């Protein structure tokens, strides 16, 4: 279960970074 959560977290962080690179509004809101 722990490995599953870790994998999910890594995917989430990857998506956030990807959104940041595209200048997404989601990233802008998260950094505030």
matplotlib code that plots the C-alpha trace (Angstrom):
import matplotlib.pyplot as plt

x = [0.0, 2.8, 4.5, 1.1, 0.8, 4.4, 3.8, 0.6, 2.4, 5.2, 2.7, 0.9, 4.1, 5.0, 1.7, 2.1, 5.6, 4.3, 1.5, 4.0, 6.1, 3.1, 2.3, -0.9, -3.1, -3.2, 0.5, 0.1, -2.6, -0.6, 2.5, 0.4]
y = [0.0, 2.4, 1.8, 2.5, 5.8, 6.7, 5.9, 8.0, 10.9, 10.8, 10.8, 13.8, 15.7, 14.9, 16.2, 19.4, 20.0, 19.4, 21.9, 24.4, 24.1, 24.9, 27.9, 26.4, 28.4, 25.4, 25.8, 29.5, 28.9, 26.2, 28.4, 31.1]
z = [0.0, 0.9, -2.5, -4.2, -2.4, -3.2, -6.9, -6.9, -5.3, -7.9, -10.7, -9.1, -8.7, -12.3, -13.5, -11.5, -12.9, -16.4, -15.8, -14.5, -17.6, -19.7, -17.5, -16.1, -13.8, -11.4, -10.8, -10.2, -7.6, -5.8, -5.5, -3.8]

ax = plt.figure().add_subplot(projection="3d")
ax.plot(x, y, z, "-o")
ax.set_aspect("equal")
plt.show()
